[in-house]
């Protein structure tokens, strides 16, 4: 909670170095995002829109990585 309530949380998210992602990190993220323990319906009442927004951002980050990977592979070939 201390990390999330920090005054620079949003700026840290927006300046996240997406180019530093790798297959292992994305795979670990996806494992957590689809886990039964990560049920948005249960977390949303206590965390408000923070959990759903963070979840959406992480999904978008994984999608961006996968698209970039396919584009780079296409350019190389």
ABEGO torsion letter per residue (X at the ends): XAAAABAAAAAAAAABBAAABBAAAAAAAAAAAABAABBAAAAAAAAEAAAAAAAAAAAAAAAAAAAAAAAAAAAAX
